[in-house]
């Protein structure tokens, strides 16, 4: 008799994170994705709610803690478990997550094997582990020995080393970095246009996405500046944005040039 795959809902406002998690889980689970808390709630409230939810905490408009509370209050599946994913690691952060109804609190960064093992704890009927599914990227490393991460100006070497442990190889790290540059290459131009047209809501959404993507890959200056500009918009300091946008453009040009030169 054919076994039905458990359904996992991945909730994250960062597209690259959704891609990575989807690629990791798709062989053994039915994967649904949501790029916002609102979308996650819509999926949960449909006729067939998921068995497990991987929920990022740091999201705009509705954070993961609020989403978790609402999911626990409204889900029609009494066995719907929630695993919160966060880089926030203080005792207070963990207590807040568990008090919101989470079944588990997982620190970022985590390894694929660690995540699979935790998922299997909740899905007792999940398929027995096959070879761990890894994100598949086309390798584009010219040297068989790869490169030293300290050559990637604008990126945090320690963060890239951690990502290599998570993803399994340097090739996948470098391809993820290149994909980040390609996917967000037009974002600064889009931001300038949105600010010029006073579409501040969409601008903050793009800044939040840029902040998260850059932080995940260790482009810390880009992430920090995106966060600062996002906060300035929220504080109605729009008239003071020009110098910060210039700094963001310069920081972006550094990481873009690095990747286009070396990869």
N, C-alpha and C positions, 0 to 999 in steps of 0.2 A: 504494500500500500504506500502510495506517495505521501511523504511527510511535508506538511505545509511549513514554509520557512517563517520564523518569527519576524515580525515587522519592527524595524527600528526607525525612529524619527530623529534626524540630526538637525539641531537648531543653532544657527550661527549666522551673524550678519556679514561675515567675511567669505566671499566666494571661493577663495583658494582653500579655506578650511573645509567647506562643504565638498569640494572636489576631492580632497585628500581622504576625508572620512568615507565618502561614497565609494571611492576606489578600493579602500581597505576592506569594506564590509560587504560589498555587493555580491560576492561569490557565495556567501553563506547565509545572507539575510535579505529580506525584502526591505529596501531602504527608501524612505521618504525624506525630503529635505524641506526646510523652511528658513528663509533669510530674515525673519523677524518674529518677535513674540506673537504679534497679531496673527500671522500666517500659521504659526504653530498651534494656536488655540483653535483656528478654523479646522485644521486637520484632525486634532484630537476630538473635536465635537462632531465629526462626521460619523457615519454608520459603523465604521470599523476602526476604532482607535488603536494606536500602536501598542506593542507589548513593552517597549522600552524607549525612553527618550534620552538622548544625549544633548544636554542643554548648556550652552555657553551663558555665563553670567553677564559679561560686559556687552550689552547691546543698547542702542539708542531707543528712546521713546518708552519702551517697556523692557526692563532688565530681566535677567533670568530668574531672579528670586520672585518677582511678581508673577511671572509666567508660571513658575512652579506652583505657587499657591493656587492660582486659578485652575491649573491642570488637575491638581489633587481634589479641588472642590467640584469640578464639572465632568471629569472623565467617566464614561460609562463602563470602562474596563477596570474592575477593582484590582487587577493584577498589573496595572500600568505602572512601571517603575521609572524613576527619574534619576539620572546621574548628572550632577552639576560638574561642569568643566571650568576651571578658573586658574589664573596665575596668582590670585589673591590667596595667601597661605597662612594668615594669622589665625589664632584660635577663635577670635571673634567672627572672622569671615566664615569659618567652618560651622560655627554654632548658628549663624544666621542662615546658612544654606540648609542645614538639617532642620532647623525650626520652620523653614519655609515648606518642609515636606519632602525634601530630597531623600532618596534611599542611599545615596553614596555621593561623596565629594571627591573629585579626582583633580589633583594638581597638574597644571601645565608647566613644562612639557612632560608628556608621558610617552612610553614606547608603544608601538602597535600591539606587541605581544601582551603587555600589561592590560591594555584596553580590552582585547579579545578575552582574556581570562576573566576580567570583571564582568563583561557582558554574559559570558557563559555561566557565571554564578547565578544570574537572574533568570536566564533562559535555560531551565533544566531540560527542556525538550529541544534545545537548539542542536543543529547538526554537529557531530563530533568534528574536531578541528581537522581540516585538510591542511595543505600547505598554506601558510599565512598569506593572504592576499596583500600584495603591495601595489601602490600606485605605479602605473606604467607610464614612463616618459621616454621619449627618444633621447638617447644619450648623445651629447655633443661635446665630449671632452677629448681634446686632441692628443693629450699625453696619457699613456697607459698608467702613469703614476698620479694622474690628476694634478691639482694645484694646491698651494697652501692658501688657506682661508685668509691669512693676513694680507694677501695681495688684493683682496676685494675691498678696496677703499670705500668707506661709507657703510660697511656692514660689520656687525659685531662678530668677531672670530669665535668666541665661546658659544654664542647662539647657533652659529652654523654647525659647529661640532656637535651640539646637542641635537640639532635637526638630523644630522647624519645618523645618529643612533636611532632616532625615531623612524627615519625613512629607509634605513638599511644600506645606503651607499652614498658616496659623494656624487655620483652621477645624478641621482635623483634630487639631491640638494641643489646642485647647480642648475638643473633643468627647472626646478621650482622657482629659483631666483630669476632665471631668464623669463619664465612665464609671467612672473610678477611684473617685470619691466614691460613686457609686451602688452599685457592686459591693462596696465594703468598708464600707458604712454600718453594717452590723450587727456588724462584726468586734470592736469593743471590748466590746460586750455578750457576744458569744460567748467572748471571752477571759476575761472576769470569771467566766462560768459554768464554763469549763474549769478555771480556777485554783481555784474554790470546790470543784469535784469532784475536785481533785488529778489531773486528766488533763493532766499536764505535757508529755507527748510531743506530743499534738495542739496544745497551746498553743504550743509552740516552733515547730511547723510553720506555724501561722497567723502567728506573729510574724515568721518568716523570709519568708513571702509578703508580709506588710505592709511589711517592711523593703525588699524588692526593688522592689515596685510603687512605693512612695513615693520611693525613690532614683531610679528611672527617670524620674519626672516632676518631680524637683526639690523634693519635700516633705522637705527634709533633716532638719528637727528630728524629724518623725514617724519617719523612717527610723532616725535615730540612737537615739532612745528605744526603738524596737522592738528594735533590735540589743542595746542594753544590758539590756533585760528578758530577752531570749532568753539572753544570757550568764549573767545572774544565776540563771536557772532551771537551766542546765547546771551551775552552781557550787553548787547546793543552797542558794541564798540566798532561798528562797521567802518567808521571814518578813519580808524587807526590801523586798518588791515594791510595797507600797501607795503610797509616795511617788512611785515611778517611774510606776506606772500612772496616778496622778493627773496627772502631768506629760504623759504620753502623751495622756490624755483632753483636756487643755487644748490641746495642740498640734493634735490632730485637730479640735477644735471651731473653731480658727482657720481651717484650710484648708477645712473643710466650709462655714463661714459665708461665706468668700470666694467659693467656687464657687457656692453657692446664691444669693448676692446679685448677682454679676456675670454669671453664665451661666444 
